[in-house]
Amino acid sequence: MSIIGQTISAIIVEESERFYFLQKGEDLLRLDKTEGEHTVGDVITGFVYVDKDDHRRLTTLEQKATNEHYGWGTVTAVRKDLGAFVDTGLPGKDVVVSLDDLPLEKDQWPKVGDQLYVKLIIDRKERIWGHLAWHEDFWNLAGPAYDNMQNQDLRAIVYRNKESGTFVYLPDNNMLGFIHPNERFSVPRVGQELQVRVIGFRKEDRSLNLSAKPRAYEMLDADSQMILAYLQSMGGKMAFNDKSNPDEIKATFGISKGQFKKALGGLMKAKKIKQSPEGTELIGE
């Protein structure tokens, strides 16, 4: 039985300047000396793998992902003909998440720096691959969300896209969330980190409905924000509207009437103001 991908104990039989060499049956394994001081005859326990130079290695470093457990890894490279290379903590080795495990749409593939939740798979040729977690694995990982999180800003990592929307994991909260297509500008990458906000609570599965779009006021241009600030400073009302005199608009706001009307339009679309013949008034102020 192969020991690749297994946690085993082996005895140090010799050493070089950089490595200890350990014997386990017929297998000779390398242990990098940077992982600790040992002497010939010591029995060491660690995880066995094959590095990028095809050397059999043992590492005593705690592994985030194994053949039994999922763990987070960072994408280090992407090859369109192969898949994504992921650093899971194996010294001198990045594991590959096969293109067969990634979305059909390559614009949804992860980029360098993205985070993937993977488990290690060892094939018949003793090659180690990264296997992406399924939806059920994230349900096993995450805890329940709560119904008092409305409007909170959260960090999210995308783990799946479907026609119905985007499924995300909230690493700082250990919760799951869902982004409807109407609540995002484009389909994000698997492994991409997003800034989202809570817009609802799903009682049936205790997850969160999320939006990747900014709040309405955060989407306002500089002129709209200036007028909004002016309204707030005036107690929520002003005598200006889109029929006001251009010279008076210029004297008060420093912008043209065209710019002023465009800014008012943005504020009305964001449902921040209402206009009347007497002027403009904040809504909900």
C-alpha positions as a printed NumPy array, in Angstrom:
array([[  0.   ,   0.   ,   0.   ],
       [  1.334,   3.427,  -0.92 ],
       [  2.229,   5.781,   1.913],
       [  1.764,   8.9  ,  -0.233],
       [ -0.866,  11.112,   1.346],
       [ -0.618,   9.281,   4.66 ],
       [  0.555,  10.371,   8.107],
       [  3.189,   7.875,   9.189],
       [  6.138,   7.419,  11.557],
       [  9.611,   6.78 ,  10.134],
       [ 13.151,   6.546,  11.528],
       [ 16.018,   8.859,  10.598],
       [ 18.812,   6.776,   9.065],
       [ 21.14 ,   9.474,   7.715],
       [ 21.403,  13.194,   7.017],
       [ 22.867,  15.709,   4.582],
       [ 23.467,  19.423,   4.87 ],
       [ 19.828,  20.21 ,   4.076],
       [ 17.807,  17.051,   4.753],
       [ 17.286,  14.191,   7.146],
       [ 16.598,  10.884,   5.405],
       [ 14.011,   8.6  ,   6.933],
       [ 13.303,   4.926,   6.297],
       [  9.796,   3.475,   6.158],
       [  9.867,  -0.032,   4.762],
       [ 11.301,   0.278,   1.272],
       [ 10.64 ,   4.013,   1.1  ],
       [ 13.36 ,   6.601,   1.733],
       [ 11.9  ,   9.99 ,   2.645],
       [ 13.361,  13.48 ,   2.948],
       [ 12.668,  15.824,   5.863],
       [ 13.803,  19.431,   5.52 ],
       [ 16.069,  20.419,   8.413],
       [ 14.32 ,  23.771,   8.711],
       [ 11.44 ,  21.889,  10.362],
       [ 13.459,  21.064,  13.48 ],
       [ 16.627,  19.519,  14.925],
       [ 16.854,  15.73 ,  15.089],
       [ 19.496,  13.02 ,  15.218],
       [ 19.966,   9.695,  13.468],
       [ 17.758,   7.117,  15.164],
       [ 14.914,   9.517,  15.997],
       [ 11.417,   8.414,  15.016],
       [  9.505,  11.219,  13.287],
       [  5.794,  11.435,  12.525],
       [  4.624,  13.441,   9.538],
       [  2.698,  13.665,   6.287],
       [  4.161,  11.972,   3.191],
       [  3.998,  13.461,  -0.301],
       [  5.97 ,  13.83 ,  -3.548],
       [  7.417,  17.304,  -4.157],
       [  7.726,  19.215,  -7.442],
       [ 11.122,  17.592,  -8.109],
       [  9.61 ,  14.1  ,  -7.729],
       [ 11.281,  13.497,  -4.359],
       [  9.418,  11.648,  -1.628],
       [  9.103,  13.968,   1.327],
       [  7.844,  13.901,   4.891],
       [  6.757,  17.084,   6.606],
       [  6.014,  17.635,  10.268],
       [  4.202,  20.888,   9.5  ],
       [  0.497,  20.85 ,  10.273],
       [ -1.435,  20.433,   7.048],
       [ -4.521,  22.499,   6.287],
       [ -5.72 ,  19.988,   3.696],
       [ -5.174,  16.213,   3.691],
       [ -6.729,  13.203,   2.001],
       [ -9.203,  13.061,   4.904],
       [ -9.914,  16.727,   5.636],
       [-10.645,  19.854,   3.635],
       [ -8.549,  22.948,   4.164],
       [ -8.012,  26.381,   2.635],
       [ -5.28 ,  26.935,   0.094],
       [ -4.076,  29.932,  -1.927],
       [ -3.97 ,  29.873,  -5.731],
       [ -0.384,  30.398,  -6.926],
       [ -0.78 ,  29.893, -10.682],
       [ -3.377,  29.004, -13.318],
       [ -2.944,  26.985, -16.508],
       [ -5.904,  26.913, -18.865],
       [ -4.889,  23.463, -20.137],
       [ -4.51 ,  21.952, -16.663],
       [ -6.189,  23.85 , -13.826],
       [ -5.244,  25.904, -10.779],
       [ -2.124,  25.405,  -8.652],
       [ -2.824,  25.758,  -4.936],
       [ -0.495,  26.183,  -1.956],
       [ -1.943,  24.072,   0.861],
       [  1.177,  24.179,   3.031],
       [  3.274,  21.356,   1.564],
       [  6.922,  22.514,   1.382],
       [  8.118,  22.56 ,  -2.226],
       [  4.761,  21.453,  -3.603],
       [  1.634,  23.119,  -4.967],
       [ -1.292,  20.801,  -5.675],
       [ -3.334,  21.098,  -8.85 ],
       [ -7.093,  21.476,  -8.913],
       [ -7.932,  19.917, -12.263],
       [ -9.802,  21.847, -14.945],
       [-12.399,  19.055, -14.675],
       [-13.107,  20.302, -11.148],
       [-13.397,  23.962, -12.183],
       [-16.289,  25.822, -13.884],
       [-16.807,  25.336, -17.615],
       [-16.684,  29.126, -18.049],
       [-13.009,  30.002, -17.712],
       [-13.777,  33.592, -16.709],
       [-15.124,  32.056, -13.484],
       [-11.83 ,  30.275, -12.762],
       [ -9.819,  31.502,  -9.771],
       [ -6.895,  33.879, -10.156],
       [ -3.59 ,  34.053,  -8.275],
       [ -4.282,  34.947,  -4.652],
       [ -7.813,  33.528,  -4.562],
       [ -8.75 ,  31.012,  -1.851],
       [ -9.991,  27.455,  -2.497],
       [-11.305,  24.911,   0.013],
       [ -9.81 ,  21.584,  -1.047],
       [ -9.091,  18.021,  -0.026],
       [ -6.158,  15.995,  -1.375],
       [ -6.777,  13.122,  -3.771],
       [ -4.019,  10.614,  -4.661],
       [ -4.373,   8.89 ,  -8.035],
       [ -3.001,   5.515,  -9.168],
       [  0.259,   7.137, -10.262],
       [  0.694,   8.593,  -6.738],
       [  0.047,  12.113,  -7.991],
       [ -1.604,  14.461,  -5.511],
       [ -4.534,  16.552,  -6.74 ],
       [ -6.691,  19.108,  -5.008],
       [-10.422,  18.375,  -4.975],
       [-12.838,  21.277,  -4.525],
       [-15.322,  21.   ,  -1.684],
       [-18.974,  20.45 ,  -2.575],
       [-21.935,  22.429,  -1.292],
       [-22.542,  19.749,   1.362],
       [-18.975,  20.098,   2.65 ],
       [-19.549,  23.789,   3.311],
       [-22.745,  22.982,   5.19 ],
       [-20.65 ,  20.665,   7.376],
       [-18.078,  23.434,   7.876],
       [-20.352,  26.387,   8.625],
       [-22.534,  27.249,  11.571],
       [-25.968,  28.909,  11.558],
       [-26.514,  32.569,  10.749],
       [-28.723,  34.857,  12.824],
       [-31.663,  37.092,  12.   ],
       [-30.15 ,  40.229,  13.582],
       [-27.372,  40.817,  11.029],
       [-29.249,  43.079,   8.61 ],
       [-27.042,  45.619,   6.767],
       [-23.762,  44.297,   8.23 ],
       [-20.695,  44.428,   5.959],
       [-18.983,  41.042,   5.691],
       [-16.112,  39.333,   3.9  ],
       [-17.121,  36.45 ,   1.635],
       [-15.354,  33.798,  -0.457],
       [-17.132,  32.416,  -3.519],
       [-17.331,  28.634,  -3.661],
       [-20.003,  28.012,  -6.301],
       [-21.909,  29.774,  -9.072],
       [-25.25 ,  28.605, -10.452],
       [-27.865,  30.191, -12.69 ],
       [-29.838,  30.973,  -9.542],
       [-26.941,  32.943,  -8.032],
       [-23.637,  32.788,  -6.159],
       [-22.952,  30.735,  -3.029],
       [-20.36 ,  32.094,  -0.595],
       [-18.649,  31.236,   2.684],
       [-18.177,  33.958,   5.304],
       [-14.782,  33.129,   6.874],
       [-14.912,  35.676,   9.69 ],
       [-18.353,  34.469,  10.772],
       [-18.263,  30.777,   9.773],
       [-21.592,  31.181,   7.985],
       [-22.98 ,  30.654,   4.5  ],
       [-24.639,  33.159,   2.218],
       [-26.288,  33.546,  -1.166],
       [-26.08 ,  36.384,  -3.712],
       [-28.962,  36.656,  -6.18 ],
       [-27.935,  37.697,  -9.731],
       [-29.738,  41.02 ,  -9.204],
       [-27.424,  41.731,  -6.256],
       [-24.159,  41.54 ,  -8.189],
       [-22.748,  43.374, -11.206],
       [-21.168,  40.264, -12.765],
       [-20.57 ,  36.589, -12.06 ],
       [-17.577,  36.36 ,  -9.68 ],
       [-14.733,  33.865,  -9.781],
       [-14.664,  30.705,  -7.679],
       [-12.298,  31.507,  -4.819],
       [-12.725,  35.269,  -5.193],
       [-13.052,  37.374,  -2.05 ],
       [-15.976,  39.797,  -2.047],
       [-17.191,  42.526,   0.239],
       [-20.897,  41.962,   0.803],
       [-23.682,  43.215,   3.031],
       [-26.565,  41.369,   4.623],
       [-29.966,  42.078,   3.063],
       [-31.955,  39.157,   4.46 ],
       [-32.096,  36.016,   6.586],
       [-33.131,  32.585,   5.31 ],
       [-34.988,  31.   ,   8.211],
       [-35.353,  27.625,   6.5  ],
       [-31.605,  26.94 ,   6.417],
       [-30.265,  29.726,   8.67 ],
       [-28.096,  31.282,   5.961],
       [-27.94 ,  34.879,   4.746],
       [-29.123,  36.696,   1.648],
       [-26.351,  39.054,   0.579],
       [-25.654,  41.872,  -1.843],
       [-22.343,  42.553,  -3.568],
       [-23.6  ,  45.946,  -4.732],
       [-22.857,  49.124,  -2.79 ],
       [-25.6  ,  50.916,  -0.92 ],
       [-27.458,  53.515,  -2.944],
       [-25.626,  56.456,  -1.368],
       [-22.272,  54.782,  -2.005],
       [-23.056,  54.751,  -5.737],
       [-23.696,  58.484,  -5.896],
       [-21.313,  60.683,  -7.858],
       [-19.465,  63.613,  -6.299],
       [-22.12 ,  66.19 ,  -7.258],
       [-24.923,  64.081,  -5.791],
       [-22.983,  63.572,  -2.57 ],
       [-22.321,  67.327,  -2.347],
       [-26.025,  68.129,  -2.737],
       [-26.91 ,  65.417,  -0.233],
       [-24.483,  66.94 ,   2.284],
       [-25.957,  70.401,   1.628],
       [-29.484,  69.11 ,   2.237],
       [-28.4  ,  67.462,   5.47 ],
       [-26.758,  70.696,   6.627],
       [-29.992,  72.585,   5.866],
       [-32.142,  70.288,   7.972],
       [-33.295,  68.146,   5.052],
       [-34.836,  70.868,   2.856],
       [-33.644,  73.409,   0.287],
       [-35.331,  75.916,  -2.009],
       [-33.569,  74.534,  -5.092],
       [-35.058,  72.073,  -7.584],
       [-34.487,  71.21 , -11.248],
       [-36.354,  74.395, -12.266],
       [-34.089,  76.734, -10.293],
       [-32.148,  79.614, -11.829],
       [-28.804,  78.496, -13.35 ],
       [-26.916,  81.463, -11.878],
       [-28.218,  80.738,  -8.373],
       [-27.271,  77.065,  -8.757],
       [-23.773,  78.066,  -9.894],
       [-23.371,  80.532,  -7.016],
       [-24.448,  78.017,  -4.374],
       [-23.056,  74.708,  -5.635],
       [-20.371,  75.712,  -8.133],
       [-21.797,  73.482, -10.874],
       [-23.898,  74.048, -13.997],
       [-27.648,  73.553, -14.083],
       [-27.133,  70.476, -16.273],
       [-24.826,  68.935, -13.683],
       [-27.261,  69.905, -10.933],
       [-30.213,  68.242, -12.682],
       [-28.179,  65.096, -13.305],
       [-27.186,  64.962,  -9.623],
       [-30.803,  65.432,  -8.517],
       [-31.813,  62.642, -10.883],
       [-29.28 ,  60.325,  -9.253],
       [-30.573,  61.192,  -5.795],
       [-34.165,  60.595,  -6.864],
       [-33.248,  57.263,  -8.435],
       [-31.555,  56.304,  -5.17 ],
       [-34.773,  57.333,  -3.402],
       [-32.919,  59.865,  -1.276],
       [-34.979,  62.963,  -2.212],
       [-38.287,  64.192,  -3.54 ],
       [-38.935,  67.42 ,  -5.455],
       [-41.814,  69.861,  -5.292],
       [-42.473,  73.357,  -6.708],
       [-41.096,  74.748,  -3.443],
       [-37.771,  72.918,  -3.656],
       [-36.182,  69.601,  -2.693],
       [-36.556,  67.51 ,   0.452],
       [-34.748,  64.508,   1.853],
       [-36.818,  61.351,   2.142],
       [-36.852,  59.74 ,   5.542],
       [-34.974,  62.562,   7.214]])
